[in-house]
Amino acid sequence: MGSQSSKAKYEKMVSELGYLEADLEYHQAIMNESQIAFEEALDETAKKKGVNLNRGKPKSKKGPPPQRSTKKNKKKKPRKKTKDLYKKIASAAHPDKLLDCSEEERERKKKLFVEASKALEEDMVLTLHRLAKEVGIDPGDLDDEDLEMFKVQIEELKTKISQLESTWIWAWISAEEEQQKDHIIEKFLESLLTAQQQEDKLEEHGEEDEEEAAGN
């Protein structure tokens, strides 16, 4: 695997990946658990202010919803060494080979097998390395491309966590006092109403343009 410093860097990346994956899962779980309470608080505030939220379920993100790209992203095909590592993990964790294992061990390796399959499909090389270590498989020698791909995956996880933390609902969850929570809900309600007004104006202009075109 190269020099001692390269080994230390690799171990650090694997540890950081495990932490970030757990942190992302934590953020997602907390947000899912809090979604209903957040929407109930929003409905209650809107009712007090005599506001009718008639645009369906409120979005919990700050700012406008992201635009979907019409271009299809081409996935990079995994390298041969990545496929080979996946095969080793799959061989050790495949459900067909777990008949003699305890129930707990079977469940652990089934989960690991699913994770490995997803990691291969999404080209998450560092995740495969982490899973390989869990089942005692040597991932083999690393090269500069490996380390660069590890950096990319770590940055992608950091970005996902940062995006969740930039939402209205996360700000509401993180607020320690009820007064702060109420203030966040009120600000979110204001942003919704502003967005509704803008949509109404666009619809009005669109209808006027249609009438004008029909008249001509």
C-alpha positions as CSV (number, residue, x, y, z in Angstrom):
1,M,0.0,0.0,0.0
2,G,3.0,2.2,-0.2
3,S,4.7,4.4,2.5
4,Q,3.7,4.6,6.1
5,S,2.2,8.0,5.5
6,S,0.1,6.7,2.7
7,K,-1.2,3.9,4.9
8,A,-2.0,6.4,7.6
9,K,-3.8,8.7,5.1
10,Y,-5.8,5.7,3.9
11,E,-6.8,4.6,7.4
12,K,-7.9,8.2,8.2
13,M,-10.0,8.4,5.0
14,V,-11.7,5.1,5.8
15,S,-12.5,6.2,9.4
16,E,-13.7,9.6,8.1
17,L,-16.0,7.9,5.6
18,G,-17.5,5.7,8.4
19,Y,-18.2,8.8,10.5
20,L,-19.7,10.8,7.6
21,E,-22.0,7.9,6.5
22,A,-23.2,7.5,10.0
23,D,-23.7,11.3,10.4
24,L,-25.7,11.5,7.1
25,E,-27.9,8.6,8.3
26,Y,-28.4,10.4,11.6
27,H,-29.4,13.7,9.9
28,Q,-31.9,11.9,7.6
29,A,-33.4,10.0,10.5
30,I,-33.9,13.1,12.6
31,M,-35.4,15.0,9.7
32,N,-37.8,12.2,8.8
33,E,-38.9,11.9,12.5
34,S,-39.4,15.6,12.8
35,Q,-41.2,16.3,9.5
36,I,-44.7,15.7,10.8
37,A,-44.2,17.9,13.9
38,F,-42.7,20.6,11.7
39,E,-45.7,20.7,9.3
40,E,-48.1,20.6,12.3
41,A,-46.3,23.7,13.8
42,L,-46.5,25.4,10.4
43,D,-50.2,24.6,10.0
44,E,-50.9,25.9,13.5
45,T,-49.0,29.2,12.9
46,A,-50.8,29.7,9.5
47,K,-54.2,29.1,11.2
48,K,-53.4,31.7,13.9
49,K,-52.5,34.2,11.2
50,G,-55.6,33.4,9.1
51,V,-53.4,32.2,6.3
52,N,-54.6,29.4,3.9
53,L,-51.8,27.2,2.7
54,N,-53.4,26.1,-0.6
55,R,-50.4,24.8,-2.4
56,G,-50.2,21.3,-1.1
57,K,-47.6,20.1,1.4
58,P,-45.1,22.7,2.4
59,K,-41.5,22.3,1.4
60,S,-39.0,22.3,4.2
61,K,-36.0,23.6,2.3
62,K,-34.9,27.2,2.2
63,G,-35.1,29.0,-1.1
64,P,-36.7,27.7,-4.3
65,P,-36.7,24.0,-5.1
66,P,-33.7,22.8,-7.1
67,Q,-34.1,22.6,-10.9
68,R,-33.9,19.1,-12.4
69,S,-31.5,18.7,-15.2
70,T,-32.9,17.3,-18.4
71,K,-29.5,15.8,-19.2
72,K,-28.8,12.2,-18.1
73,N,-25.7,11.8,-16.1
74,K,-23.5,9.1,-17.5
75,K,-22.2,6.8,-14.8
76,K,-18.5,6.0,-14.9
77,K,-17.9,2.3,-15.3
78,P,-16.1,0.8,-12.2
79,R,-12.5,-0.2,-12.8
80,K,-11.5,-3.8,-12.9
81,K,-9.8,-3.6,-9.5
82,T,-13.0,-2.2,-8.0
83,K,-15.1,-5.0,-9.5
84,D,-12.6,-7.6,-8.2
85,L,-12.8,-6.1,-4.7
86,Y,-16.6,-6.2,-4.9
87,K,-16.6,-9.8,-5.9
88,K,-14.4,-10.7,-2.9
89,I,-16.8,-8.9,-0.5
90,A,-19.8,-10.5,-2.2
91,S,-18.3,-13.9,-2.0
92,A,-17.7,-13.5,1.8
93,A,-21.1,-11.9,2.5
94,H,-23.5,-13.5,-0.1
95,P,-26.7,-14.8,1.6
96,D,-26.3,-18.2,0.1
97,K,-23.1,-18.7,2.1
98,L,-24.5,-17.8,5.4
99,L,-26.5,-20.9,6.3
100,D,-24.2,-22.0,9.0
101,C,-23.9,-18.5,10.6
102,S,-25.9,-17.3,13.6
103,E,-29.0,-15.1,12.9
104,E,-27.1,-12.0,14.0
105,E,-24.2,-12.7,11.8
106,R,-26.5,-13.5,8.8
107,E,-28.3,-10.2,9.2
108,R,-25.0,-8.3,9.5
109,K,-23.6,-9.8,6.4
110,K,-26.8,-9.5,4.4
111,K,-26.7,-5.7,5.2
112,L,-23.1,-5.6,4.2
113,F,-23.8,-7.4,0.9
114,V,-26.6,-4.9,0.1
115,E,-24.2,-2.0,0.9
116,A,-21.5,-3.5,-1.3
117,S,-23.8,-3.9,-4.2
118,K,-25.0,-0.3,-3.9
119,A,-21.4,0.9,-3.6
120,L,-20.4,-0.8,-6.8
121,E,-23.5,0.5,-8.6
122,E,-22.8,4.1,-7.5
123,D,-19.0,3.8,-7.8
124,M,-18.4,4.5,-4.1
125,V,-14.9,3.0,-4.0
126,L,-14.0,4.0,-0.5
127,T,-17.2,2.4,0.9
128,L,-16.1,-0.9,-0.7
129,H,-12.7,-0.5,1.0
130,R,-14.5,0.1,4.4
131,L,-16.7,-3.0,3.8
132,A,-13.7,-5.1,2.8
133,K,-12.0,-4.2,6.1
134,E,-15.1,-5.3,8.0
135,V,-15.0,-8.8,6.6
136,G,-11.2,-9.1,6.9
137,I,-10.4,-8.7,3.2
138,D,-7.2,-7.0,2.0
139,P,-8.3,-4.3,-0.5
140,G,-5.0,-4.4,-2.2
141,D,-2.5,-1.7,-3.2
142,L,-3.7,1.8,-3.7
143,D,-2.7,4.3,-6.4
144,D,-3.2,8.0,-6.8
145,E,-6.5,7.5,-8.6
146,D,-7.9,5.6,-5.6
147,L,-7.0,8.4,-3.2
148,E,-8.5,11.0,-5.5
149,M,-11.8,9.0,-5.8
150,F,-11.8,8.7,-2.0
151,K,-11.5,12.5,-1.6
152,V,-14.4,13.0,-4.1
153,Q,-16.7,10.6,-2.1
154,I,-15.9,12.2,1.2
155,E,-16.6,15.7,-0.2
156,E,-19.9,14.4,-1.7
157,L,-21.0,13.2,1.8
158,K,-20.0,16.5,3.4
159,T,-22.0,18.3,0.8
160,K,-25.1,16.2,1.4
161,I,-24.9,16.8,5.1
162,S,-24.4,20.6,4.6
163,Q,-27.4,20.7,2.3
164,L,-29.6,19.1,5.0
165,E,-28.3,21.5,7.6
166,S,-29.2,24.4,5.4
167,T,-32.9,23.5,5.4
168,W,-35.7,25.3,7.4
169,I,-36.6,22.1,9.1
170,W,-33.0,21.5,10.4
171,A,-32.9,25.1,11.7
172,W,-36.2,24.4,13.5
173,I,-34.9,21.1,14.9
174,S,-31.7,22.7,16.1
175,A,-33.4,25.6,17.9
176,E,-33.2,25.1,21.6
177,E,-36.0,27.5,22.8
178,E,-39.6,27.5,21.7
179,Q,-39.4,31.1,20.9
180,Q,-36.7,30.4,18.4
181,K,-38.7,27.6,16.9
182,D,-41.7,29.9,16.5
183,H,-39.6,32.5,14.9
184,I,-38.3,30.0,12.3
185,I,-41.8,28.8,11.5
186,E,-43.0,32.4,11.0
187,K,-40.1,33.2,8.7
188,F,-40.7,30.0,6.7
189,L,-44.4,30.8,6.4
190,E,-43.4,34.3,5.1
191,S,-41.2,32.7,2.5
192,L,-44.0,30.3,1.4
193,L,-46.5,33.2,1.1
194,T,-43.9,35.2,-1.0
195,A,-43.4,32.2,-3.3
196,Q,-47.2,31.8,-3.6
197,Q,-47.6,35.4,-4.5
198,Q,-44.9,35.2,-7.2
199,E,-46.6,32.1,-8.6
200,D,-49.9,33.8,-8.7
201,K,-48.4,36.7,-10.6
202,L,-46.8,34.4,-13.1
203,E,-50.1,32.6,-13.6
204,E,-51.9,35.9,-14.1
205,H,-49.4,37.1,-16.7
206,G,-49.6,33.8,-18.5
207,E,-53.4,34.0,-18.7
208,E,-53.2,37.6,-20.0
209,D,-50.7,36.5,-22.7
210,E,-53.0,33.7,-23.7
211,E,-56.0,36.0,-24.0
212,E,-54.0,38.5,-26.0
213,A,-52.7,35.8,-28.4
214,A,-56.3,34.5,-28.8
215,G,-57.5,38.0,-29.6
216,N,-55.0,38.4,-32.3
